[in-house]
Amino acid sequence: MSLSFSHIIILLVGFAVAMYFFSELHVREIALNAARSHSDELNVQLLDQSVGIHRVWFKRGRDNRFHIWRNYQFEFTSTGDERYKGHVITLGEQVETVQLQAHRVPVSKEPASKEPSNKDYNA
């Protein structure tokens, strides 16, 4: 059996697609961990425990080489009532930024410490 040029091209394209697929799975896990840790830091709840790919592009990194730039979206809530969007931007396997949409900050339910007033000291 001999391979023609078109068979070799098909095999190379299939190999490239498989490599991208496995790379995507790995970077998606990195983005999910970044979204989880950022959500924990800001005391918001990551919804659905997932991130989804939103955009893909090629960009140059600090090393002046082209890398795959990915923008992942996720949803979070701060009060439990509304859903907000967030983004994790990766360049290669490095997280560039984690951004959250403007959201409500819940009011603390702890009672404020009672400051003594002048009325309390009247004799």
C-alpha positions in Angstrom: 0.0 0.0 0.0 1.4 3.4 -0.9 0.2 6.7 0.4 -0.5 9.4 -2.0 0.1 13.1 -1.3 -3.6 13.6 -0.6 -3.6 10.8 2.0 -0.6 12.4 3.8 -2.3 15.8 3.8 -5.5 14.2 5.3 -3.5 12.4 8.0 -1.6 15.6 8.9 -4.8 17.6 9.1 -6.4 14.9 11.2 -3.3 15.0 13.5 -3.5 18.8 13.8 -7.2 18.7 14.7 -6.5 16.0 17.4 -3.7 18.1 18.8 -5.9 21.2 19.0 -8.7 19.2 20.6 -6.4 17.9 23.4 -4.8 21.3 23.8 -8.2 22.9 24.1 -9.2 20.4 26.9 -6.1 21.2 28.9 -6.4 25.0 28.6 -10.1 24.8 29.4 -9.2 23.2 32.7 -6.7 26.0 33.4 -9.4 28.6 32.6 -12.0 26.8 34.8 -9.5 26.7 37.8 -8.8 30.5 37.3 -12.5 31.3 37.2 -13.1 29.2 40.4 -10.3 30.8 42.3 -11.2 34.4 41.2 -14.8 33.7 42.2 -13.7 32.5 45.6 -11.6 35.6 46.1 -14.5 37.9 45.4 -17.1 35.9 47.3 -19.3 35.2 44.3 -20.6 31.8 43.2 -19.5 30.3 39.9 -22.6 28.9 38.3 -22.8 25.6 36.4 -19.1 24.9 37.3 -18.1 25.4 33.7 -16.5 27.7 31.2 -17.3 27.8 27.5 -15.1 28.9 24.6 -16.3 32.3 23.2 -13.5 33.4 20.8 -10.3 32.0 19.4 -7.5 33.9 17.7 -3.8 33.9 17.2 -1.7 36.5 19.0 1.9 37.2 19.8 3.1 36.5 23.3 5.8 38.2 25.3 8.2 35.8 23.8 7.3 37.2 20.3 5.9 33.9 19.2 2.4 33.2 18.0 0.1 31.5 20.5 -3.6 30.6 20.5 -5.6 33.3 22.3 -8.8 32.1 23.8 -11.7 33.9 25.5 -13.8 31.7 27.8 -17.1 32.8 29.2 -18.7 31.7 32.5 -21.6 32.8 34.6 -21.6 33.8 38.3 -24.0 35.2 40.9 -23.3 37.4 43.8 -26.8 37.5 45.4 -28.3 34.3 44.1 -31.0 36.2 42.1 -29.2 37.4 39.0 -26.7 35.8 36.6 -23.7 37.8 35.4 -21.1 37.0 32.8 -17.4 36.7 33.4 -14.4 36.1 31.0 -11.1 34.3 31.3 -8.6 35.2 28.7 -5.7 32.8 28.0 -2.7 33.1 25.7 -1.3 29.7 25.1 -1.5 27.9 28.5 -1.2 31.1 30.5 -4.1 33.0 32.0 -3.9 36.7 31.0 -6.9 38.1 32.7 -10.1 37.2 34.6 -12.9 39.8 34.2 -16.3 40.0 35.9 -19.3 42.0 34.7 -20.4 44.7 37.1 -22.6 43.1 39.7 -24.4 43.7 42.9 -22.5 43.3 46.1 -24.7 41.8 48.8 -25.2 43.8 52.0 -23.6 42.2 55.0 -26.2 40.8 57.4 -24.1 41.2 60.5 -25.5 43.9 62.8 -23.4 47.0 63.1 -21.7 47.4 66.5 -23.7 49.8 68.6 -21.8 53.0 69.2 -22.6 54.6 72.5 -24.5 57.9 72.0 -24.8 60.9 74.2 -28.4 59.8 75.2 -27.0 56.6 76.9 -24.8 58.7 79.3 -27.4 61.2 80.4 -28.0 61.0 84.2 
